[in-house]
Amino acid sequence: MMIYIFDGSLPGLLTAVFEWFERKPGPVNLMLTTVFQPDAFTEGFTVITNAEKADRVWAGLQKRLKKDWLRKFYCTYLSEIPDAYQHLFQFTIYIFQSAPGAQSNYGNDHVMALAKYAKSVEREKHRMEAFIRFQKTGDGMFYAAIDPDFNVLPLISNHFKNRYADQQWIIYDLKRKYGLYYDLQTVEEITVDFSADVNQKNPATILMDEKEELYAVLWKDYFKSANIVARKNTKLHIKHVPKRYWKYLTEKQPG
């Protein structure tokens, strides 16, 4: 078994597929550079990411897969699960070596894996779109900090651009240390160098719009008044709004 070591990027993964077809080394285990540890018994090959090779592989997939499966492929990559990279690698080889429609063969382990990973990522996307709450800063910017299970920022960009088209906003992924910034025209990826004394999730009150605290109090009061105690179903509530998402909801904050 040979090991292909790649940088974790999507072009790097696609380049690895290109290299496999050029070299035909037999069974290959794809591993991230950050976790690979060489040993004396396994041959390793470092994949040098090449945009031209990656584009050729992606173009080939576009000819063989419909948009729904291209999205499943991309969502699986965004899961960032180490095993998912191996499944993506093997799935791509399988698609190129098989007759058209091979992605419908759910008896194939890699097809099943992509369907499963993509479903999980899509679920996280929808939950982020539903649960993200912005806070208005003193300079009129709306800010939300998140730490989703998967890298869903690329998937939620259009939703928030369309829904909040009339206000400037930033959604920042604290776990992956990058965010989206909308300037009323376009959405761009940004990184922020937070100083050590800044609360990245909840900016200091002095930085917030003077009405932001009032809005939060009013919303909590509304939520309490609209909640019918006699019909409370905690088990069902947690099923639809898992506790790990409560940190995003104003009505779930103490006070």
C-alpha positions in Angstrom: 0.0 0.0 0.0 1.4 3.3 -1.1 0.6 6.6 0.7 -0.1 9.8 -1.1 0.5 12.8 1.0 -1.4 16.0 0.1 -1.9 19.5 1.5 -5.6 19.2 2.4 -6.8 21.5 -0.3 -9.4 20.5 -2.9 -7.0 21.2 -5.8 -4.4 19.1 -3.9 -6.9 16.2 -3.7 -7.8 16.5 -7.4 -4.1 16.6 -8.2 -3.6 13.3 -6.3 -6.2 11.7 -8.5 -4.4 12.9 -11.6 -1.1 11.6 -10.3 -2.7 8.2 -9.6 -3.9 7.8 -13.2 -0.5 8.8 -14.5 1.5 6.5 -12.2 -1.0 3.6 -11.7 0.6 2.6 -8.4 -2.2 0.3 -7.3 -3.9 0.7 -3.9 -3.2 4.1 -2.3 -4.0 5.6 1.0 -4.4 9.4 0.9 -3.2 11.3 4.0 -2.8 14.9 5.0 0.7 16.4 5.3 -0.1 17.5 8.9 -0.8 13.9 10.1 1.6 11.8 8.0 4.4 10.1 9.8 6.9 8.2 7.6 8.0 4.7 8.4 10.5 2.3 6.9 7.9 -0.1 5.5 5.5 2.1 3.6 6.4 4.0 0.4 5.2 7.6 0.4 4.6 10.1 -2.5 4.2 13.8 -1.8 1.6 15.3 -4.1 2.5 18.8 -5.3 -0.7 20.7 -5.9 -1.0 21.7 -9.5 -3.9 23.9 -10.7 -3.8 22.7 -14.3 -3.9 19.0 -13.3 -6.7 19.7 -10.7 -8.8 21.6 -13.3 -8.5 18.7 -15.7 -9.8 16.2 -13.1 -12.6 18.6 -12.1 -13.6 19.1 -15.7 -13.8 15.4 -16.1 -16.1 15.1 -13.1 -18.3 17.8 -14.5 -18.8 15.7 -17.6 -19.7 12.6 -15.6 -21.7 13.9 -12.7 -24.8 16.1 -12.5 -24.9 19.2 -10.3 -26.4 17.3 -7.3 -23.4 14.9 -7.1 -20.9 17.7 -7.7 -22.4 19.4 -4.7 -22.3 16.2 -2.7 -18.6 15.9 -3.7 -17.9 19.5 -2.5 -19.9 19.1 0.7 -18.0 16.0 1.6 -14.8 17.9 1.1 -16.1 20.7 3.4 -16.7 18.1 6.1 -13.0 18.1 6.8 -13.2 14.5 8.1 -9.9 12.7 7.4 -11.7 9.5 6.2 -13.7 11.7 3.8 -10.6 12.6 1.8 -9.9 8.9 1.1 -13.5 8.3 0.1 -13.4 11.3 -2.3 -10.1 10.1 -3.8 -11.5 6.5 -4.4 -14.9 7.8 -5.5 -13.3 9.9 -8.2 -11.2 7.0 -9.5 -14.3 4.8 -9.4 -16.4 7.4 -11.5 -13.6 7.6 -14.1 -13.2 3.9 -14.4 -17.0 3.0 -14.5 -19.8 3.4 -17.0 -22.0 6.6 -16.8 -24.4 6.6 -13.8 -21.9 4.8 -11.4 -22.8 7.4 -8.7 -26.2 5.8 -8.4 -24.6 2.5 -7.2 -25.2 2.8 -3.5 -23.7 -0.6 -3.0 -20.4 1.1 -3.5 -18.8 2.1 -0.2 -17.5 5.4 -1.5 -20.8 6.4 -3.0 -22.5 5.7 0.3 -19.9 7.6 2.2 -20.2 10.7 0.1 -24.0 10.6 0.4 -23.7 10.3 4.2 -21.1 13.1 4.7 -22.9 15.5 2.3 -26.1 15.0 4.2 -24.4 15.9 7.5 -22.8 19.0 6.0 -26.1 20.1 4.4 -27.9 19.7 7.8 -25.2 21.9 9.5 -25.6 24.5 6.7 -29.4 24.7 7.3 -28.9 25.0 11.0 -26.4 27.8 10.7 -28.8 29.6 8.4 -31.6 29.2 11.0 -29.7 29.9 14.2 -27.1 32.6 13.4 -27.9 35.8 15.3 -26.2 39.1 14.5 -25.1 41.8 16.9 -24.9 45.4 15.7 -21.6 47.1 16.5 -21.2 50.8 17.2 -20.1 51.5 13.6 -23.2 49.9 12.1 -21.7 46.6 11.2 -23.6 43.4 12.0 -21.3 40.7 13.5 -21.8 37.0 14.2 -19.3 34.5 15.5 -19.7 30.8 14.8 -17.8 27.5 15.3 -19.7 24.9 13.2 -18.9 21.3 13.1 -18.1 21.6 9.4 -16.7 24.3 7.1 -20.1 25.6 6.0 -19.2 29.3 5.3 -18.9 28.7 1.5 -22.4 27.2 1.5 -24.2 29.9 3.5 -22.8 32.9 1.7 -25.7 33.4 -0.8 -28.4 32.9 1.8 -27.1 35.8 4.0 -26.3 38.0 1.0 -29.9 37.7 -0.2 -31.5 37.9 3.2 -29.5 40.8 4.6 -28.8 42.6 1.4 -29.3 46.1 2.9 -26.8 45.8 5.7 -23.0 45.2 6.1 -22.2 42.1 8.0 -19.5 39.7 9.1 -19.9 36.0 9.9 -16.7 34.7 11.4 -15.7 31.1 11.9 -13.7 31.1 15.2 -12.6 27.5 14.7 -11.2 27.9 11.2 -10.1 31.5 11.7 -11.7 33.1 8.7 -15.0 34.8 7.8 -17.3 36.3 5.3 -17.7 40.1 4.9 -20.5 41.7 3.0 -20.1 45.3 1.9 -23.5 45.8 0.4 -22.1 44.7 -3.0 -20.1 41.5 -2.8 -19.1 38.9 -0.2 -15.4 38.4 0.4 -13.4 36.0 2.6 -11.5 37.7 5.4 -9.3 36.9 8.3 -9.1 39.0 11.5 -6.2 39.3 13.8 -7.9 39.5 17.1 -5.9 41.0 20.0 -5.6 38.7 23.0 -8.0 40.8 25.2 -10.9 40.8 22.7 -13.9 38.5 23.2 -14.3 37.1 19.7 -17.7 35.6 20.2 -19.4 38.4 22.2 -17.8 41.9 21.5 -17.5 44.2 24.5 -20.6 46.3 25.2 -18.7 49.5 24.5 -18.2 48.3 20.9 -21.9 47.5 20.4 -24.7 49.8 19.1 -26.4 51.5 22.1 -29.8 49.9 21.3 -28.4 46.3 20.9 -28.8 45.4 24.6 -32.4 46.7 24.5 -33.2 44.7 21.4 -31.9 41.5 23.1 -34.1 42.2 26.2 -37.2 42.8 24.1 -36.6 39.6 22.1 -36.2 37.5 25.3 -39.4 39.0 26.7 -41.3 38.2 23.5 -40.0 34.7 23.5 -41.1 34.1 27.1 -44.5 35.6 26.4 -45.0 33.5 23.3 -43.9 30.3 25.0 -46.9 28.2 26.2 -45.6 26.4 29.3 -48.4 23.8 29.2 -47.3 22.7 25.8 -43.6 22.6 26.5 -41.9 19.5 25.0 -38.2 19.7 25.9 -37.3 16.4 24.2 -38.9 17.5 20.9 -37.3 21.0 21.3 -33.8 19.6 21.7 -34.4 17.3 18.7 -35.0 20.3 16.4 -32.7 22.8 18.2 -29.8 20.8 19.6 -28.1 22.3 22.7 -24.9 23.0 20.9 -26.7 25.6 18.8 -28.2 27.4 21.8 -25.2 29.7 22.1 -26.3 31.4 18.9 -29.8 32.2 20.1 -30.6 35.4 21.9 -33.5 33.8 23.7 -31.3 31.1 25.2 -28.8 33.6 26.8 -29.0 34.2 30.6 -30.7 37.3 31.8 
